[in-house]
Amino acid sequence: MAEIEAEGRKQLARDGAAGLSVRAVARELGMASSAIYRYVASRDELLTLLIVGGYHRLADALEAVGRTGGARERWTARCLALRTWAQAHPHEYALLYGSPVPGYAAPEATVDPATRVYAALGEPLPEGGGWPAVHGPVAEDGARITEGLGLAAPAEAGVAVLRAWAALFGLVTLELFGHTQGAVADHDAFFAHHVERLADDLGL
């Protein structure tokens, strides 16, 4: 399975998600088509294998940093690790957070690996409060987020962290796909500034 996943990542980088082919992976590995289908029965299963593996690799990268220091230092370290991973693995990042693959619906098996990424980014939340009050459906969303991440924090914290995720992944995506060229002269400096302001918003 590891060899199939590794070859699938190579094919993803070369041909994109829409070009993934189980038969092509089998050919590159010197396997008969009938043999590889015992491991991955379809293109969708191959996509799921790559998505689950991508989430786990990204979560590993985030969890490997930000283990010491205060909440702000841990947040900063993990934000930088996210950007670094995305730049080193642009095709995998695009598969996880880019445009949906036509005809593919992610199964339940992708939920827990995806949650690992968000949990790593949510872990540095402060114990205290200070977030703007939320009500109604927004409060329900916030409570669902904190519960799903296993955080002992109020609904307001869940809303704040989702807003921070949106801003963080948004800038990483804009930079990765070239949308900040010509607008940002020093991407390292701008990203560092962005992360600091998000830390302020989170009360870190």
C-alpha positions in Angstrom: 0.0 0.0 0.0 2.9 2.4 0.8 4.4 1.8 -2.7 1.0 2.4 -4.3 0.5 5.6 -2.4 4.0 6.8 -3.2 3.5 6.1 -6.9 0.1 7.8 -6.7 1.7 10.9 -5.3 4.1 11.0 -8.2 1.3 10.6 -10.7 -0.7 13.4 -8.8 2.3 15.7 -9.2 2.7 14.8 -12.9 -0.9 14.5 -14.2 -3.1 16.2 -11.5 -5.9 14.6 -9.6 -8.1 14.2 -12.7 -5.3 12.2 -14.4 -4.9 9.6 -11.7 -5.2 6.1 -13.0 -5.0 2.8 -11.0 -3.8 1.0 -14.2 -1.0 3.6 -14.7 0.1 3.1 -11.0 0.2 -0.7 -11.6 2.2 -0.3 -14.7 4.8 1.9 -13.0 5.1 -0.6 -10.2 5.4 -3.6 -12.5 2.1 -5.0 -11.2 -0.7 -6.7 -13.2 -3.9 -4.7 -13.2 -5.7 -7.6 -11.6 -3.2 -7.6 -8.7 -3.4 -3.9 -7.9 -7.2 -4.0 -7.8 -6.9 -6.2 -4.7 -5.5 -3.2 -2.9 -7.3 -0.3 -4.5 -10.5 -1.2 -6.3 -11.0 2.1 -8.2 -9.7 5.6 -8.9 -11.8 6.9 -6.0 -10.1 4.5 -3.6 -6.7 5.7 -4.8 -7.8 9.3 -4.3 -9.0 8.4 -0.8 -5.6 6.7 0.0 -3.8 9.9 -1.2 -6.1 12.2 0.7 -5.9 10.3 4.0 -2.1 10.0 3.7 -1.8 13.7 2.9 -3.8 14.8 5.9 -1.7 12.5 8.2 1.6 13.8 6.7 0.5 17.4 7.2 -0.8 16.7 10.7 2.6 15.0 11.5 4.4 18.1 10.3 2.3 20.4 12.5 2.5 18.2 15.6 6.2 17.9 15.3 6.6 21.6 16.0 5.1 24.0 18.6 5.4 21.6 21.5 7.1 24.1 23.8 6.6 27.7 24.7 3.4 29.6 25.2 0.3 29.4 23.2 1.3 32.2 20.8 4.7 30.6 20.1 3.0 27.2 19.4 0.4 28.8 17.1 3.1 30.7 15.2 5.3 27.5 14.8 2.4 25.5 13.5 1.2 28.2 11.0 4.7 28.4 9.6 4.8 24.6 9.4 1.6 24.6 7.4 3.0 27.1 4.9 6.3 25.2 4.6 4.5 21.9 4.0 2.2 23.4 1.4 5.1 24.9 -0.5 7.0 21.5 -0.3 4.0 19.5 -1.4 1.8 21.8 -3.6 0.0 19.0 -5.4 -1.0 17.3 -2.2 -2.1 20.6 -0.7 -4.2 21.3 -3.8 -5.8 17.8 -3.5 -6.7 18.5 0.2 -7.7 22.1 0.0 -8.1 23.0 -3.7 -10.9 22.5 -6.1 -13.0 19.3 -5.6 -12.2 16.4 -8.0 -15.1 16.0 -10.4 -17.1 12.9 -9.7 -15.4 12.2 -6.4 -17.1 12.4 -3.0 -14.8 12.0 0.0 -15.9 9.2 2.3 -16.1 9.1 6.1 -12.6 7.7 6.3 -11.2 11.2 5.5 -12.9 12.9 8.4 -10.6 11.9 11.3 -7.3 12.5 9.4 -8.6 16.0 8.4 -9.6 16.7 12.0 -6.0 16.0 13.1 -4.8 19.0 11.1 -7.4 21.3 12.6 -6.8 19.9 16.1 -3.1 20.7 15.8 -4.0 24.3 14.8 -6.6 24.6 17.5 -4.6 23.2 20.4 -2.9 26.5 21.3 -6.2 28.2 22.2 -6.0 30.1 25.5 -7.9 28.9 28.5 -9.5 32.2 29.1 -12.2 34.1 27.1 -12.3 37.6 25.5 -13.8 36.5 22.2 -16.8 38.5 20.8 -20.1 37.0 21.9 -22.0 34.8 19.4 -25.6 33.7 19.3 -28.0 31.5 17.5 -26.8 29.3 14.6 -23.3 30.8 14.8 -23.0 29.8 18.5 -24.2 26.3 17.6 -21.5 26.1 14.9 -18.9 27.3 17.4 -19.9 24.7 20.0 -19.8 22.0 17.4 -16.3 23.0 16.4 -14.9 23.0 20.0 -16.6 19.7 20.7 -15.3 18.1 17.6 -11.8 19.1 18.4 -12.1 18.0 22.0 -11.4 21.5 23.3 -12.7 22.6 26.7 -13.6 26.1 25.3 -16.9 28.0 24.8 -18.6 28.4 21.5 -17.0 31.8 21.0 -13.6 30.1 20.8 -14.8 27.7 18.2 -16.0 30.6 16.0 -12.8 32.5 16.5 -10.6 29.5 15.6 -12.7 28.8 12.4 -12.2 32.4 11.4 -8.5 32.1 12.0 -8.3 28.9 10.0 -10.1 30.5 7.1 -7.7 33.4 7.1 -4.7 31.2 7.5 -5.5 28.7 4.8 -6.7 31.5 2.6 -3.4 33.3 2.5 -1.4 30.0 2.1 -3.6 29.1 -0.9 -3.4 32.6 -2.4 0.4 32.6 -2.2 0.8 29.0 -3.3 -1.3 29.5 -6.5 0.4 32.8 -7.3 -2.4 35.2 -6.5 -0.3 37.5 -4.3 2.5 38.1 -6.9 2.8 41.7 -7.6 0.9 42.6 -4.5 3.2 41.3 -1.8 7.0 42.1 -2.1 8.2 40.0 0.9 6.0 36.9 1.4 7.8 35.8 4.5 7.3 39.1 6.2 3.7 39.4 5.1 2.9 35.9 6.3 4.6 36.5 9.7 2.6 39.7 10.1 -0.7 37.8 9.2 0.0 35.1 11.7 0.7 37.6 14.5 -2.6 39.5 13.8 -4.5 36.2 13.8 -2.8 35.4 17.2 -4.1 38.7 18.4 -7.6 37.9 17.2 -7.4 34.5 19.0 -6.3 36.2 22.3 -3.0 34.3 22.3 
